[in-house]
Amino acid sequence: MSLHTSPHNEARLTEEAQRQGVSVDALIERLMNERAAPSLASGLTGAVILAVLQASPYRDVDLMPERYPLPMRDVAL
C-alpha cells in the first residue's frame, strides 16, 4: 500500500513512530486495526482504510489520487 502525503506529514508520522518505538508500517497497521470494526478485523477494506485516514489527526493528507491526461497519439484515418 502506498500513501501519497506531503513531506511534512511523512515527517510527523515518522516522528510519532519513533516516539512509540515502532516502524511506520507497524504504526499504520496498528491504527487501522484499532479503528476496524470487530467484524472487519480479519479483512480490512478500502472503506475502513479511508475511515481510519479521515479520523486521523493528520487531516491535511490528500486522499485524492493525482489526475493527469493520458498520452494521445495522432492517428490518420
FIGU-961835 format. One record per residue (C-alpha): residue in one letter; y, x, z; residue number from 1. Coordinates in nm, 2 decimals. Layout:
// FIGU-961835
@aa->a Y->Y X->X Z->Z i->NUM;
...
***
This chain:
// FIGU-961835
@aa->m Y->0.00 X->0.00 Z->0.00 i->1;
@aa->s Y->0.35 X->0.13 Z->-0.07 i->2;
@aa->l Y->0.67 X->0.01 Z->0.08 i->3;
@aa->h Y->1.00 X->0.06 Z->-0.11 i->4;
@aa->t Y->1.26 X->0.14 Z->0.15 i->5;
@aa->s Y->1.58 X->0.34 Z->0.19 i->6;
@aa->p Y->1.56 X->0.69 Z->0.32 i->7;
@aa->h Y->1.74 X->0.57 Z->0.63 i->8;
@aa->n Y->1.48 X->0.31 Z->0.71 i->9;
@aa->e Y->1.20 X->0.55 Z->0.64 i->10;
@aa->a Y->1.35 X->0.79 Z->0.89 i->11;
@aa->r Y->1.38 X->0.52 Z->1.15 i->12;
@aa->l Y->1.02 X->0.43 Z->1.10 i->13;
@aa->t Y->0.91 X->0.79 Z->1.12 i->14;
@aa->e Y->1.11 X->0.84 Z->1.44 i->15;
@aa->e Y->0.95 X->0.53 Z->1.60 i->16;
@aa->a Y->0.60 X->0.65 Z->1.51 i->17;
@aa->q Y->0.68 X->1.00 Z->1.65 i->18;
@aa->r Y->0.82 X->0.84 Z->1.97 i->19;
@aa->q Y->0.50 X->0.65 Z->2.01 i->20;
@aa->g Y->0.28 X->0.95 Z->1.92 i->21;
@aa->v Y->0.11 X->0.78 Z->1.63 i->22;
@aa->s Y->0.12 X->0.82 Z->1.25 i->23;
@aa->v Y->0.35 X->0.60 Z->1.04 i->24;
@aa->d Y->0.04 X->0.43 Z->0.88 i->25;
@aa->a Y->-0.11 X->0.36 Z->1.22 i->26;
@aa->l Y->0.22 X->0.21 Z->1.34 i->27;
@aa->i Y->0.25 X->-0.02 Z->1.04 i->28;
@aa->e Y->-0.12 X->-0.13 Z->1.08 i->29;
@aa->r Y->-0.07 X->-0.20 Z->1.45 i->30;
@aa->l Y->0.24 X->-0.40 Z->1.38 i->31;
@aa->m Y->0.06 X->-0.60 Z->1.11 i->32;
@aa->n Y->-0.24 X->-0.67 Z->1.34 i->33;
@aa->e Y->-0.01 X->-0.78 Z->1.63 i->34;
@aa->r Y->0.16 X->-1.03 Z->1.41 i->35;
@aa->a Y->-0.15 X->-1.16 Z->1.23 i->36;
@aa->a Y->-0.28 X->-1.50 Z->1.33 i->37;
@aa->p Y->-0.63 X->-1.48 Z->1.50 i->38;
@aa->s Y->-0.80 X->-1.64 Z->1.21 i->39;
@aa->l Y->-0.65 X->-1.38 Z->0.97 i->40;
@aa->a Y->-0.71 X->-1.08 Z->1.19 i->41;
@aa->s Y->-1.01 X->-0.96 Z->0.98 i->42;
@aa->g Y->-0.84 X->-1.01 Z->0.64 i->43;
@aa->l Y->-0.47 X->-0.97 Z->0.61 i->44;
@aa->t Y->-0.30 X->-1.15 Z->0.32 i->45;
@aa->g Y->0.02 X->-1.08 Z->0.14 i->46;
@aa->a Y->0.19 X->-1.37 Z->0.33 i->47;
@aa->v Y->0.10 X->-1.21 Z->0.66 i->48;
@aa->i Y->0.24 X->-0.87 Z->0.55 i->49;
@aa->l Y->0.56 X->-1.04 Z->0.43 i->50;
@aa->a Y->0.59 X->-1.23 Z->0.76 i->51;
@aa->v Y->0.55 X->-0.90 Z->0.96 i->52;
@aa->l Y->0.81 X->-0.72 Z->0.75 i->53;
@aa->q Y->1.06 X->-1.01 Z->0.77 i->54;
@aa->a Y->1.01 X->-1.02 Z->1.15 i->55;
@aa->s Y->1.07 X->-0.65 Z->1.19 i->56;
@aa->p Y->1.39 X->-0.51 Z->1.34 i->57;
@aa->y Y->1.44 X->-0.33 Z->1.00 i->58;
@aa->r Y->1.60 X->-0.63 Z->0.84 i->59;
@aa->d Y->1.77 X->-0.43 Z->0.57 i->60;
@aa->v Y->1.44 X->-0.33 Z->0.40 i->61;
@aa->d Y->1.45 X->-0.47 Z->0.05 i->62;
@aa->l Y->1.13 X->-0.67 Z->-0.02 i->63;
@aa->m Y->1.20 X->-0.74 Z->-0.39 i->64;
@aa->p Y->1.03 X->-0.53 Z->-0.65 i->65;
@aa->e Y->1.25 X->-0.32 Z->-0.88 i->66;
@aa->r Y->1.32 X->-0.50 Z->-1.21 i->67;
@aa->y Y->1.37 X->-0.32 Z->-1.53 i->68;
@aa->p Y->1.34 X->-0.41 Z->-1.90 i->69;
@aa->l Y->1.01 X->-0.33 Z->-2.07 i->70;
@aa->p Y->1.03 X->-0.09 Z->-2.36 i->71;
@aa->m Y->1.05 X->-0.25 Z->-2.70 i->72;
@aa->r Y->0.96 X->-0.12 Z->-3.05 i->73;
@aa->d Y->1.13 X->-0.21 Z->-3.37 i->74;
@aa->v Y->0.88 X->-0.38 Z->-3.60 i->75;
@aa->a Y->0.93 X->-0.46 Z->-3.96 i->76;
@aa->l Y->0.76 X->-0.78 Z->-4.07 i->77;
***
